[in-house]
Amino acid sequence: MTGTVLNLAWGAATDRGLRRAVNEDSYLAQHPVFLVADGMGGHEGGAAASRTALAAFDALIGSDRAMVPAVESAVAAASLAVRSLPHNGSAPGTTLSGAVLCTQQGEDYWLILNIGDSRTYRWSGGRLTQISIDHSAVQELVDRGALDPADAASHPHGNVVTRAMGAGSSGIPDYWLLPVDDGDRLIVCSDGLTKELHECDIAAVVGEESSPQAAATRLLHTALLGGGRDNVTVVIVDAHGGGSDDDDEPTAPSNRGASADERGWGFPHPDEADTHPAQGLAGGGPAREGDHDADVFHG
């Protein structure tokens, strides 16, 4: 809650992978903004799209807590900037997923946002829960009951994104408001991680590593050992001194009717109470390749 001293610690890691010549991922990990963007549109176009999207959030950096309307404005600016990028042929685009520490009605919340198939998870109470919902052809098949979730990772349309920022898409993300609890750990990643690691493997790492930087680095290295077929980016942020466990479910996304708390890995989780509504929500320099100590990485 806002009256509580809240301390955040974070770590990040990124790599182009073993089969890609260029890293089109970018990340932003500076208080209170923790985001990953996975660019698309071919090498320079994808890298430009991901870093352009994140640049729109620079105005929020350094504030203690952001306001929800300011985040919405940054998202709108990011979408416009990506759509305005010059291109020859396919329009560049990017996914965008992550969390911004916000205050809402006098309480601290993670404002989770997502567009595309990058993901945001929460580790709490010994359980890993996927908060974001993929905007992908495969996820739509799963939602319709036409595909078993266990078969999603190997589906031939696994790379088809149905919503993105730019790339001729609407650029409208889903949002969730998640109360900040003491001991929260958020994991934000591009699909280069989830292509190589099952969620139970992610849970094992984040449950064993106390340092967010150590956890991010280990996840990255494990993804590379698993094949490294795509760019891989991981941002992990820990919260200490937040509110209680009395109210720790995310809201449903404001632009999609499905529940956000459908998938979990780990140990039994305490009973969870009602959620707060997501009121008011509408539908630094480049680091070296693989540099996981920088707060900003531009692909």
Backbone bond lengths (Angstrom), bond angles and torsions (degrees), N, CA, C in turn:
res aa  C-N    CA-C-N  psi(-1)  N-CA   C-N-CA  omega(-1)  CA-C   N-CA-C  phi
1 M - - - 1.466 - - 1.528 109.23 -
2 T 1.305 116.03 163.48 1.453 119.84 -171.68 1.521 112.29 -63.60
3 G 1.343 118.49 -32.89 1.448 120.51 -178.94 1.516 114.29 -73.50
4 T 1.314 117.57 -9.45 1.455 122.58 -178.20 1.518 109.96 -92.96
5 V 1.351 115.91 141.58 1.459 119.55 174.15 1.522 108.04 -70.40
6 L 1.308 116.60 120.41 1.459 122.02 -176.22 1.520 109.17 -113.31
7 N 1.312 116.60 123.17 1.456 122.19 178.12 1.521 109.75 -111.49
8 L 1.320 115.87 132.39 1.461 121.51 177.61 1.520 109.63 -113.53
9 A 1.315 115.86 141.36 1.465 122.53 172.37 1.515 107.13 -131.70
10 W 1.322 116.53 142.73 1.462 117.97 -175.74 1.520 111.52 -147.17
11 G 1.311 114.14 164.52 1.457 122.20 175.53 1.519 108.60 -149.38
12 A 1.318 116.61 160.50 1.462 120.57 -178.52 1.516 110.19 -151.05
13 A 1.317 115.67 152.86 1.460 121.52 177.79 1.519 108.63 -148.56
14 T 1.313 116.94 142.99 1.461 121.21 177.38 1.521 110.01 -147.88
15 D 1.326 115.93 150.89 1.457 121.75 178.30 1.521 107.89 -156.85
16 R 1.326 115.84 150.14 1.465 119.22 -179.46 1.524 112.37 -72.70
17 G 1.342 118.00 -11.68 1.453 121.13 -176.97 1.515 111.15 87.00
18 L 1.318 115.50 -175.29 1.462 121.25 -173.57 1.519 113.77 -99.66
19 R 1.334 117.14 -7.08 1.463 119.51 -176.32 1.520 113.37 -123.22
20 R 1.318 118.06 -1.55 1.462 121.78 -177.95 1.524 109.95 -111.71
21 A 1.330 115.26 141.19 1.466 119.92 -179.88 1.521 112.03 -81.97
22 V 1.336 117.39 -24.76 1.463 122.55 -174.08 1.522 108.83 -131.40
23 N 1.313 116.88 143.81 1.458 121.85 173.26 1.524 108.78 -91.47
24 E 1.336 116.32 109.36 1.465 121.54 178.70 1.527 111.97 -92.02
25 D 1.328 117.44 -1.60 1.464 121.15 175.33 1.525 110.36 -79.28
26 S 1.317 115.89 151.17 1.461 122.75 168.35 1.519 107.75 -137.88
27 Y 1.330 116.32 156.89 1.460 118.72 173.92 1.519 109.61 -140.82
28 L 1.326 114.52 157.77 1.458 122.74 174.48 1.521 106.81 -131.46
29 A 1.318 116.78 119.52 1.466 121.99 -179.83 1.517 108.63 -135.76
30 Q 1.316 115.37 81.20 1.462 123.26 176.43 1.520 107.63 -142.69
31 H 1.326 115.75 134.74 1.460 120.88 -179.18 1.532 110.42 -51.73
32 P 1.362 117.47 127.16 1.459 130.65 5.09 1.533 112.98 -107.26
33 V 1.340 118.50 28.41 1.468 122.69 -171.16 1.527 110.27 -117.10
34 F 1.342 115.72 129.15 1.459 121.37 -178.44 1.528 108.30 -137.99
35 L 1.335 115.72 100.20 1.458 121.44 -170.51 1.517 111.48 -134.95
36 V 1.328 115.37 151.04 1.461 123.17 172.08 1.521 107.92 -127.30
37 A 1.330 116.32 136.23 1.464 122.55 177.37 1.520 108.85 -127.65
38 D 1.312 116.73 131.63 1.464 123.85 -178.87 1.523 107.78 -114.17
39 G 1.332 116.25 104.26 1.454 120.71 -174.55 1.513 113.51 -75.14
40 M 1.321 115.01 154.39 1.463 122.19 176.73 1.518 108.33 -140.74
41 G 1.302 116.16 153.43 1.456 119.78 -179.03 1.507 111.56 125.38
42 G 1.318 116.22 9.24 1.459 119.69 174.87 1.507 113.19 88.95
43 H 1.307 117.17 108.59 1.463 125.97 170.41 1.523 112.78 41.24
44 E 1.326 117.44 -102.33 1.467 120.33 -174.19 1.523 111.91 -62.85
45 G 1.340 117.21 -37.48 1.457 119.88 -179.35 1.511 112.48 -64.58
46 G 1.340 116.83 -44.84 1.454 120.36 179.84 1.513 112.31 -66.83
47 A 1.325 116.80 -42.64 1.464 120.46 178.95 1.524 110.78 -63.29
48 A 1.332 116.83 -41.19 1.467 120.41 178.78 1.522 110.96 -64.39
49 A 1.331 117.00 -39.72 1.462 120.45 -178.97 1.524 111.27 -65.05
50 S 1.326 117.12 -43.96 1.471 119.20 -177.32 1.523 111.49 -67.55
51 R 1.322 117.79 -43.05 1.467 118.48 -179.00 1.531 111.44 -73.48
52 T 1.335 117.95 -30.41 1.462 120.88 177.23 1.520 110.63 -66.08
53 A 1.323 116.52 -41.49 1.463 120.12 179.12 1.525 111.06 -61.38
54 L 1.318 117.04 -44.50 1.461 119.97 -177.79 1.522 112.61 -70.59
55 A 1.321 117.37 -30.34 1.464 120.42 -179.92 1.524 111.82 -60.57
56 A 1.327 117.14 -26.52 1.461 120.56 -179.53 1.526 112.53 -67.91
57 F 1.332 117.26 -14.84 1.462 121.18 -179.16 1.526 112.81 -96.04
58 D 1.335 116.93 2.73 1.463 120.28 -178.14 1.526 112.67 -58.14
59 A 1.337 116.27 -32.85 1.467 119.80 -177.09 1.529 112.18 -65.96
60 L 1.324 117.55 -19.65 1.461 120.85 -179.04 1.520 112.67 -86.80
61 I 1.331 116.51 -16.67 1.459 121.18 -174.82 1.531 110.25 -65.97
62 G 1.315 115.54 135.57 1.455 120.77 177.13 1.512 114.28 94.93
63 S 1.333 117.64 -16.65 1.460 119.12 176.46 1.524 109.25 -75.86
64 D 1.327 116.26 150.69 1.464 120.29 -178.87 1.520 110.58 -66.03
65 R 1.327 115.51 -47.64 1.453 123.13 176.44 1.515 107.57 -145.29
66 A 1.312 116.64 141.06 1.460 120.69 179.10 1.528 109.71 -88.35
67 M 1.309 115.65 159.85 1.455 121.36 172.08 1.524 108.19 -97.29
68 V 1.322 115.91 146.37 1.464 120.51 -176.98 1.529 112.11 -55.78
69 P 1.349 120.11 -45.55 1.467 118.77 179.31 1.528 113.15 -60.30
70 A 1.339 117.08 -32.41 1.466 119.60 178.59 1.520 111.03 -66.88
71 V 1.329 116.84 -36.29 1.467 120.06 176.92 1.522 110.03 -67.54
72 E 1.321 116.58 -43.13 1.465 119.93 177.84 1.529 110.84 -59.90
73 S 1.323 116.74 -40.42 1.466 120.12 178.38 1.520 111.04 -64.30
74 A 1.333 116.91 -40.11 1.463 120.42 178.03 1.519 111.11 -64.14
75 V 1.322 117.01 -40.00 1.469 120.65 177.82 1.525 110.41 -62.79
76 A 1.337 116.54 -44.51 1.465 119.83 179.36 1.524 111.02 -62.77
77 A 1.333 116.69 -41.44 1.466 120.43 178.58 1.521 110.94 -65.40
78 A 1.322 116.87 -39.44 1.463 120.80 178.74 1.518 111.08 -63.15
79 S 1.322 116.13 -44.92 1.462 120.52 -179.52 1.524 111.28 -61.59
80 L 1.337 116.26 -44.65 1.460 120.32 179.22 1.521 111.08 -63.68
81 A 1.323 116.76 -42.84 1.467 120.45 -178.40 1.523 111.59 -64.35
82 V 1.327 117.10 -40.88 1.467 119.95 179.45 1.523 110.49 -67.65
83 R 1.328 117.11 -42.01 1.470 119.97 179.27 1.523 111.50 -65.15
84 S 1.322 117.32 -23.95 1.467 121.39 -177.43 1.521 113.20 -88.31
85 L 1.318 118.09 -3.21 1.464 120.19 -179.38 1.526 110.89 -64.24
86 P 1.330 117.78 137.53 1.468 119.95 176.97 1.522 110.44 -68.63
87 H 1.321 116.23 150.09 1.464 119.08 179.10 1.523 109.70 -159.74
88 N 1.293 114.57 155.17 1.458 122.49 173.68 1.523 107.60 -118.20
89 G 1.327 115.72 98.62 1.456 119.14 -177.26 1.511 110.60 108.07
90 S 1.332 117.15 -130.74 1.459 121.86 -176.71 1.527 110.86 -64.30
91 A 1.334 115.53 133.40 1.459 120.14 178.56 1.522 109.93 -68.81
92 P 1.335 117.87 134.29 1.469 119.86 177.52 1.521 111.12 -69.27
93 G 1.306 115.39 155.77 1.456 120.65 178.28 1.512 110.04 -154.61
94 T 1.319 115.87 178.60 1.460 119.99 -179.30 1.517 110.25 -157.38
95 T 1.314 115.63 151.00 1.454 120.57 164.91 1.526 107.90 -80.43
96 L 1.304 116.74 168.70 1.469 121.30 174.57 1.517 107.49 -155.87
97 S 1.318 116.40 123.32 1.463 120.22 179.71 1.520 109.14 -146.11
98 G 1.324 115.57 150.16 1.455 118.71 176.75 1.512 112.77 151.68
99 A 1.326 114.76 -159.35 1.457 121.29 -172.51 1.516 110.80 -139.99
100 V 1.327 115.13 146.43 1.461 122.70 172.66 1.526 107.20 -126.45
101 L 1.320 116.74 130.32 1.461 120.92 176.70 1.524 108.51 -72.73
102 C 1.331 116.05 119.38 1.464 121.62 -176.07 1.523 110.45 -128.40
103 T 1.321 114.62 163.12 1.453 120.56 169.85 1.518 108.04 -113.58
104 Q 1.327 115.96 135.85 1.461 122.45 -178.20 1.516 107.45 -142.18
105 Q 1.338 116.76 118.74 1.458 122.25 -179.58 1.534 111.79 54.14
106 G 1.335 115.84 39.44 1.452 121.26 175.58 1.509 115.48 79.91
107 E 1.324 118.07 7.32 1.461 122.15 -179.24 1.526 110.07 -121.71
108 D 1.342 115.30 155.30 1.461 120.97 177.55 1.523 110.62 -86.63
109 Y 1.328 114.51 133.76 1.459 120.97 177.79 1.522 109.74 -136.59
110 W 1.317 115.28 151.28 1.455 121.04 160.06 1.521 106.89 -84.85
111 L 1.308 117.57 121.43 1.455 120.25 169.41 1.520 105.99 -90.86
112 I 1.319 115.94 103.67 1.458 122.07 179.60 1.516 107.89 -86.72
113 L 1.317 116.89 133.93 1.462 120.23 176.34 1.520 109.15 -131.98
114 N 1.318 115.18 149.92 1.459 118.72 -179.37 1.516 111.41 -156.27
115 I 1.331 114.46 135.74 1.456 121.92 168.78 1.525 106.96 -143.95
116 G 1.325 116.54 124.90 1.458 120.73 -176.84 1.514 111.76 101.13
117 D 1.346 116.27 -154.28 1.464 119.72 -174.03 1.525 114.12 -116.99
118 S 1.330 118.36 14.39 1.461 118.94 163.28 1.530 106.88 -71.52
119 R 1.318 117.35 163.65 1.466 118.46 -171.34 1.525 112.89 -134.42
120 T 1.336 114.01 154.33 1.456 122.30 170.70 1.523 108.66 -124.89
121 Y 1.334 114.66 125.41 1.462 122.30 178.13 1.525 109.84 -115.58
122 R 1.319 114.41 160.60 1.466 121.03 172.48 1.527 108.99 -125.17
123 W 1.326 115.76 131.33 1.457 122.19 172.80 1.516 107.58 -107.87
124 S 1.335 116.74 117.44 1.461 120.88 -178.26 1.524 108.60 -157.10
125 G 1.318 116.54 136.55 1.451 120.15 178.61 1.514 113.53 61.97
126 G 1.333 117.22 30.39 1.454 120.35 179.84 1.508 114.41 75.30
127 R 1.323 116.68 20.75 1.461 121.03 -176.72 1.520 110.63 -134.23
128 L 1.328 116.22 135.73 1.462 121.88 174.59 1.515 108.60 -100.57
129 T 1.333 116.39 123.91 1.460 121.69 -179.19 1.519 109.80 -124.22
130 Q 1.310 117.12 130.23 1.464 120.71 173.97 1.521 108.24 -79.04
131 I 1.323 116.61 117.37 1.458 121.50 179.58 1.527 110.71 -84.85
132 S 1.310 117.08 -48.25 1.461 121.08 -178.78 1.526 110.59 -73.50
133 I 1.321 115.39 160.77 1.460 122.52 176.11 1.521 107.68 -122.23
134 D 1.328 116.24 127.35 1.461 120.46 -176.75 1.523 111.65 -61.58
135 H 1.319 115.95 140.14 1.457 122.01 167.29 1.524 106.58 -98.15
136 S 1.308 115.72 85.66 1.460 120.84 -175.22 1.515 109.72 -146.58
137 A 1.337 115.38 158.11 1.460 120.20 177.83 1.521 110.87 -61.70
138 V 1.320 116.25 -37.72 1.460 120.37 -179.68 1.528 111.04 -66.23
139 Q 1.338 117.56 -43.24 1.462 120.07 179.44 1.522 111.09 -63.00
140 E 1.328 117.52 -36.23 1.460 120.16 177.94 1.522 111.01 -64.70
141 L 1.335 116.87 -37.89 1.463 120.32 175.85 1.527 110.74 -64.41
142 V 1.325 116.44 -41.57 1.466 120.60 177.93 1.524 110.39 -63.13
143 D 1.334 116.92 -43.79 1.460 121.23 -179.05 1.525 111.76 -61.56
144 R 1.338 116.85 -34.14 1.466 121.34 -179.63 1.524 112.40 -82.93
145 G 1.314 116.96 -3.87 1.449 119.98 -177.65 1.509 113.58 78.79
146 A 1.342 117.10 12.31 1.462 121.51 -178.33 1.521 112.74 -89.58
147 L 1.322 117.82 -6.67 1.462 121.60 -178.60 1.517 109.14 -144.42
148 D 1.323 115.88 132.06 1.459 121.05 175.22 1.527 108.82 -69.91
149 P 1.333 118.41 130.31 1.471 119.43 179.13 1.518 113.17 -53.27
150 A 1.324 117.36 -30.00 1.464 120.48 -179.79 1.521 112.22 -66.39
151 D 1.345 116.71 -21.56 1.464 120.97 -178.85 1.522 112.78 -97.49
152 A 1.324 117.27 -1.28 1.463 120.78 -173.70 1.523 112.23 -63.76
153 A 1.324 116.96 -40.50 1.466 120.10 -174.54 1.518 112.80 -63.38
154 S 1.328 117.45 -28.62 1.466 120.72 -176.97 1.521 113.30 -101.93
155 H 1.325 117.38 7.22 1.464 120.07 -178.11 1.527 110.44 -69.50
156 P 1.353 118.23 139.87 1.475 120.28 -177.76 1.521 114.55 -63.83
157 H 1.329 118.13 -19.36 1.467 121.11 178.33 1.526 111.53 -98.58
158 G 1.311 116.66 23.67 1.453 120.70 -175.87 1.515 114.72 -62.41
159 N 1.328 117.99 -21.87 1.468 120.95 -178.43 1.526 113.40 -95.69
160 V 1.323 118.18 2.76 1.465 121.22 -176.35 1.529 109.69 -85.41
161 V 1.325 116.22 112.86 1.468 122.57 179.01 1.523 108.79 -95.83
162 T 1.323 117.47 131.76 1.461 121.52 -176.41 1.525 113.59 -96.68
163 R 1.322 117.36 -11.71 1.464 120.79 175.91 1.518 108.02 -147.68
164 A 1.318 116.19 137.01 1.462 120.74 -178.91 1.515 108.72 -151.46
165 M 1.311 115.72 172.10 1.457 121.81 171.99 1.520 106.37 -93.89
166 G 1.337 116.44 116.10 1.457 119.92 -171.05 1.511 110.35 83.36
167 A 1.337 117.04 -158.24 1.468 122.49 178.35 1.523 112.21 55.73
168 G 1.336 116.62 30.68 1.453 120.68 178.46 1.513 114.69 75.27
169 S 1.342 118.03 10.65 1.460 122.10 -177.85 1.526 110.50 -99.75
170 S 1.339 115.43 173.55 1.464 120.86 -175.62 1.523 112.69 -69.94
171 G 1.330 117.10 -30.66 1.456 120.35 -178.74 1.509 114.68 75.49
172 I 1.332 118.41 14.83 1.463 121.64 -178.92 1.527 109.15 -96.35
173 P 1.324 118.24 118.40 1.470 120.16 -179.82 1.525 112.31 -85.66
174 D 1.320 115.06 166.40 1.458 121.60 165.54 1.524 108.04 -87.33
175 Y 1.346 115.92 151.43 1.457 121.73 178.37 1.529 110.23 -128.45
176 W 1.313 115.30 147.72 1.461 122.72 171.67 1.526 108.07 -136.19
177 L 1.326 116.98 144.69 1.463 121.78 170.76 1.523 108.05 -107.30
178 L 1.322 116.02 121.23 1.456 122.04 -175.93 1.525 108.92 -122.25
179 P 1.332 118.77 116.14 1.469 119.70 178.83 1.523 111.57 -55.65
180 V 1.331 115.92 139.44 1.466 121.11 179.66 1.525 108.79 -82.78
181 D 1.331 116.14 124.30 1.459 121.46 177.97 1.517 110.24 -115.84
182 D 1.316 115.75 150.39 1.457 121.20 175.23 1.527 109.32 -59.94
183 G 1.318 116.32 127.74 1.459 121.00 -179.32 1.507 114.53 92.71
184 D 1.326 118.14 -0.69 1.466 120.62 176.21 1.523 110.79 -56.47
185 R 1.317 116.36 140.91 1.461 121.70 168.55 1.523 107.62 -131.60
186 L 1.319 116.32 121.99 1.460 121.50 176.57 1.517 109.24 -103.91
187 I 1.317 115.91 140.07 1.459 123.05 177.52 1.519 107.54 -121.60
188 V 1.320 116.90 119.96 1.462 122.73 178.12 1.519 106.97 -115.74
189 C 1.330 117.48 132.25 1.464 118.62 -174.77 1.519 111.66 -150.57
190 S 1.321 115.18 155.05 1.457 121.08 169.58 1.523 108.59 -82.18
191 D 1.337 116.58 167.65 1.460 118.87 -176.28 1.524 112.73 -71.74
192 G 1.322 117.18 -7.53 1.453 119.34 173.49 1.520 112.42 -63.12
193 L 1.339 116.97 -25.31 1.464 120.32 175.38 1.521 110.84 -79.27
194 T 1.330 116.43 -49.02 1.464 119.67 -173.94 1.523 112.80 -75.33
195 K 1.330 117.90 -13.88 1.467 119.66 171.55 1.522 111.49 -70.07
196 E 1.328 116.32 -28.42 1.464 120.79 -173.56 1.527 113.38 -104.31
197 L 1.329 117.71 -25.70 1.462 120.88 -175.69 1.518 110.89 -119.11
198 H 1.319 115.79 132.36 1.451 121.26 170.69 1.525 107.95 -71.61
199 E 1.328 116.19 155.56 1.464 119.20 -178.21 1.525 112.56 -61.52
200 C 1.332 117.71 -30.55 1.468 118.46 177.78 1.524 110.74 -67.61
201 D 1.347 117.40 -29.57 1.465 120.52 176.38 1.527 111.08 -72.32
202 I 1.331 116.20 -39.11 1.466 120.02 175.54 1.526 109.72 -61.76
203 A 1.336 116.12 -44.26 1.463 120.69 -179.98 1.523 111.42 -60.30
204 A 1.328 116.74 -39.88 1.464 120.13 -179.15 1.522 111.13 -62.24
205 V 1.330 116.49 -41.87 1.466 120.31 -178.27 1.523 110.91 -69.19
206 V 1.328 117.38 -50.12 1.468 119.01 -175.61 1.524 111.22 -69.12
207 G 1.333 117.02 -22.63 1.449 119.85 176.67 1.515 113.73 -79.80
208 E 1.336 116.38 -24.01 1.462 120.65 -177.54 1.522 113.45 -93.10
209 E 1.327 117.91 -31.07 1.462 121.82 -174.86 1.524 110.34 -93.63
210 S 1.322 117.16 118.99 1.465 120.02 -179.68 1.524 112.47 -77.51
211 S 1.324 117.51 -29.39 1.464 121.58 -179.75 1.524 110.41 -86.71
212 P 1.337 118.66 130.03 1.463 119.38 177.68 1.519 112.72 -62.41
213 Q 1.348 117.61 -34.69 1.459 119.14 177.78 1.531 111.06 -67.69
214 A 1.323 116.67 -42.81 1.464 119.74 178.47 1.521 110.91 -62.50
215 A 1.329 116.95 -39.10 1.460 120.21 179.17 1.523 111.31 -66.01
216 A 1.342 116.97 -43.67 1.463 120.42 179.56 1.523 111.17 -63.19
217 T 1.324 116.52 -44.49 1.463 120.87 -179.53 1.522 111.11 -64.02
218 R 1.317 116.78 -42.60 1.467 119.79 -179.55 1.526 111.51 -66.35
219 L 1.321 117.46 -40.90 1.463 119.78 176.73 1.519 111.03 -60.62
220 L 1.330 116.48 -43.91 1.461 120.40 178.35 1.523 110.97 -59.24
221 H 1.313 117.05 -50.23 1.463 120.80 -177.90 1.526 111.40 -63.07
222 T 1.331 116.73 -36.67 1.461 119.98 178.49 1.523 111.03 -66.40
223 A 1.338 116.71 -38.65 1.463 120.13 177.00 1.520 111.44 -64.43
224 L 1.326 117.25 -38.92 1.465 120.53 177.87 1.526 110.71 -66.47
225 L 1.316 116.76 -40.66 1.462 120.21 177.21 1.527 111.26 -65.50
226 G 1.341 116.17 -28.04 1.456 120.80 178.97 1.509 114.33 -77.90
227 G 1.317 117.36 -6.76 1.463 120.70 178.95 1.509 113.87 140.71
228 G 1.341 117.44 -32.21 1.461 121.03 178.04 1.511 113.43 52.19
229 R 1.345 116.99 46.98 1.467 120.43 -174.14 1.521 113.58 -73.68
230 D 1.317 117.36 -15.24 1.463 120.89 -176.48 1.526 108.01 -140.07
231 N 1.344 116.16 171.10 1.460 119.97 169.32 1.531 108.38 -58.29
232 V 1.317 116.04 143.61 1.465 120.96 -178.32 1.525 108.93 -126.81
233 T 1.324 116.45 127.61 1.463 121.23 176.57 1.521 109.46 -138.54
234 V 1.323 115.77 136.14 1.465 122.23 179.68 1.526 108.87 -136.62
235 V 1.323 116.57 131.34 1.466 123.27 170.83 1.524 107.17 -122.58
236 I 1.322 116.76 130.37 1.466 121.76 178.24 1.523 108.58 -125.84
237 V 1.334 115.91 132.43 1.466 120.47 179.59 1.522 109.06 -131.42
238 D 1.318 115.90 132.94 1.463 123.22 178.61 1.521 109.79 -109.05
239 A 1.325 116.00 142.73 1.466 122.20 177.04 1.521 109.49 -117.15
240 H 1.325 115.94 132.54 1.462 121.51 177.49 1.522 108.48 -129.74
241 G 1.330 115.73 129.76 1.455 120.66 179.07 1.506 113.63 95.67
242 G 1.337 117.86 19.35 1.458 121.00 179.55 1.517 111.81 -81.39
243 G 1.341 115.52 -160.73 1.456 121.67 -176.29 1.513 112.47 -76.88
244 S 1.323 116.17 -164.55 1.458 122.48 -176.74 1.514 110.41 -89.60
245 D 1.350 116.03 178.58 1.455 122.11 178.02 1.518 112.47 -87.08
246 D 1.333 117.95 6.32 1.457 119.78 -171.62 1.513 113.16 -70.09
247 D 1.318 117.77 -16.25 1.463 119.23 -169.06 1.511 108.96 -150.78
248 D 1.343 117.03 70.15 1.450 118.14 -166.58 1.513 115.21 -120.91
249 E 1.325 118.34 18.50 1.451 119.43 173.06 1.519 109.62 -90.02
250 P 1.338 117.42 146.47 1.458 119.88 174.15 1.511 110.80 -75.33
251 T 1.324 116.61 155.50 1.449 119.66 169.80 1.513 109.38 -69.84
252 A 1.323 115.81 162.11 1.460 119.12 169.14 1.515 108.08 -66.50
253 P 1.334 117.96 152.95 1.461 119.71 -179.22 1.513 111.18 -64.03
254 S 1.332 116.18 143.56 1.450 119.92 -174.97 1.511 113.17 -74.94
255 N 1.337 117.94 -14.60 1.457 120.04 179.50 1.519 112.30 -117.12
256 R 1.328 117.08 15.71 1.447 120.35 179.06 1.519 107.53 -155.78
257 G 1.317 118.19 141.60 1.442 121.23 -172.33 1.507 115.79 -87.52
258 A 1.326 120.27 -4.99 1.461 121.96 -176.03 1.515 110.89 -78.00
259 S 1.334 115.68 154.74 1.459 120.88 176.36 1.509 110.38 -70.36
260 A 1.317 115.82 140.80 1.462 119.81 179.66 1.520 112.36 -86.15
261 D 1.341 117.20 -15.64 1.467 119.75 -172.55 1.521 109.82 -108.44
262 E 1.332 117.24 61.72 1.451 122.15 -174.81 1.510 113.33 -105.36
263 R 1.324 118.48 -18.14 1.453 120.59 -173.17 1.518 109.34 -128.27
264 G 1.320 117.31 129.59 1.455 120.25 178.94 1.512 111.84 -146.64
265 W 1.329 115.71 148.54 1.460 121.25 177.28 1.515 108.19 -131.45
266 G 1.325 116.62 144.31 1.450 120.08 174.35 1.513 111.58 126.71
267 F 1.316 115.90 -142.91 1.449 121.33 -174.63 1.522 109.94 -99.93
268 P 1.347 117.16 166.24 1.467 119.68 -179.17 1.520 111.27 -54.23
269 H 1.322 114.84 141.15 1.460 122.27 -176.14 1.524 109.19 -109.05
270 P 1.323 118.98 143.65 1.466 120.62 178.17 1.522 111.42 -59.70
271 D 1.321 115.82 155.28 1.460 119.99 176.89 1.517 109.84 -56.94
272 E 1.336 114.99 143.54 1.453 120.09 -174.66 1.523 109.85 -115.64
273 A 1.330 116.00 143.93 1.459 121.17 -174.62 1.513 111.01 -92.96
274 D 1.337 115.53 -174.47 1.457 120.88 -179.07 1.517 111.08 -64.24
275 T 1.323 115.47 159.43 1.457 120.99 -179.20 1.516 110.17 -99.98
276 H 1.320 114.98 162.26 1.456 121.03 171.42 1.520 108.96 -88.40
277 P 1.330 117.97 145.96 1.462 119.49 177.68 1.515 111.72 -70.75
278 A 1.326 115.18 149.83 1.462 120.48 176.48 1.523 108.10 -85.17
279 Q 1.310 116.56 70.91 1.454 120.99 -172.94 1.520 111.22 -69.04
280 G 1.329 115.36 139.15 1.452 121.05 174.61 1.506 114.19 84.30
281 L 1.335 118.18 2.48 1.458 119.59 -176.70 1.518 111.46 -91.06
282 A 1.304 116.52 134.18 1.453 123.71 172.26 1.514 109.14 -89.34
283 G 1.820 100.92 151.67 1.418 110.19 175.68 1.641 110.71 -31.55
284 G 26.838 160.21 13.87 1.441 176.53 -54.95 1.530 110.79 -101.32
285 G 0.996 136.58 -161.80 1.465 134.83 -177.33 1.499 110.33 -82.81
286 P 1.352 116.84 162.10 1.455 120.02 -178.88 1.518 111.88 -65.83
287 A 1.341 114.27 143.94 1.458 120.17 176.90 1.518 109.81 -99.28
288 R 1.324 116.04 167.81 1.458 120.14 176.39 1.519 109.64 -67.47
289 E 1.333 115.94 155.50 1.454 121.13 174.67 1.516 109.40 -55.38
290 G 1.344 115.79 125.52 1.448 119.85 178.98 1.513 114.19 82.95
291 D 1.318 118.24 3.34 1.462 121.58 -179.82 1.523 108.61 -73.91
292 H 1.330 117.74 115.28 1.449 120.40 -177.57 1.518 112.11 -106.97
293 D 1.310 117.79 13.21 1.455 120.25 178.59 1.529 112.40 -102.81
294 A 1.317 117.32 -14.81 1.457 119.97 -179.18 1.518 110.05 -76.73
295 D 1.338 117.81 150.66 1.451 121.84 176.46 1.519 111.75 -84.00
296 V 1.306 117.51 -16.75 1.457 121.98 178.55 1.516 107.88 -132.94
297 F 1.305 116.33 131.43 1.457 120.05 172.60 1.508 108.34 -128.53
298 H 1.312 117.15 128.08 1.451 123.40 176.20 1.511 108.60 -109.34
299 G 1.331 115.19 121.35 1.458 119.62 -179.26 1.507 111.62 -66.66
